């Protein structure tokens, strides 16, 4: 459990840094768009990609924080829906999961 907690804490820090980098990028993009239509299109697409990546990091961070909270409450290795233990392989693959494979497939 201590290894999983350390892994989740490291992942939390990585996600916060990633989120902050995306936010800094968005804040730098406050100026006018390039005059070339093709360049404008590329800037808009790039901004949309950054926005999607930032949202993904935020969603994953939310899951990591939830998993850490459950670990601290002593519930971290039990499925949130059925209460059965979450398989070790699943926890290695998705350390922030709160569902066993069966419940995740049903969701």
N, C-alpha and C positions, 0 to 999 in steps of 0.2 A: 504494500500500500504506500509506503514512503517513497518508493521509486516512482509510482504513478503520480503522487502528489508533486514530486520534484519535476517530473515531465510536464505536468499541467501548468505548474508555475512558470517554467521556462517558456512553454507555448504561450502563456498569457503575456509575458514580457515581449516576446517576438511579435505577437499580434498587435499589442499597443504601439510598438515601434513602427510596424507596417502601417497601421491606421494613421499615425502621426505623419509619416512620410507622404501618404496620399493626401492628407489634409493640407500639408505644406505645399504640395504641388498645386492643389486647387487654388490656394490663396495667391500663388505666384501668377496664376493665369487671369488676373483681373483686368489686364489691359485690352485694347482693341484687337480684334481679329486681324490677321494678315489680309492684305488687299486682294491677293490672288484667290480666286474661288476654290481652286483645288487645295490650296493650303488651308483655307477656312474649313473645308470639309474634313481634312485630316485633323485639324485642331479639335473640331467638334467630336469626331469619332474618338480621338485620344481622351478627351474629357469624359466621354461616356464610359470608356473602358476603365478609367481611373475611378469613376463613381461606382461602377459595378464591383471593382476590386475592393474599394473601401467598404462597401456594403457587405461583401462576403467576409472581410476581416472582422467587421463589427458583429455579424451573425455568429461567426466561429468563436469570437471572444465571449459573447453572451453564453454560448454552450460551455466553454471552458470554465467560466465563473460559476455557472450552475453546478457543474461536476465537482469543482473544488468545494463548494458549499455542502454538497451531499457527502463528500469525503470527510469533511470536518464534522459532520453530524453522524458519521459512522454508517452511512447508507450507500457509500460509493460503489460497492461491488454488487449491489442488488438492483435488479431491474425495477425501474420506477413504476411500471404497470403491473407486472405479475409478482414481483418480489423474489423471483428466482435469481440465483447467481448469474452474473453476466460472464460469459466465457472468457477465459484468459486471452485467447487469440483475438477475440473481438476488442478487448481492452487494449491490447498491444497495437492493433490496427487503428482504432479510434479511441484514444485515451479519454476523450471527453464524452463518450457515449453514456447514456443513462438508461438505455434499453437493451435487453437481450436480443439476440438475432431474430427469434420468433416474433416478438412484439414489434420490432422495427419493421419486419416484413409485412406485418398486418396493418401498420400505420400508413 
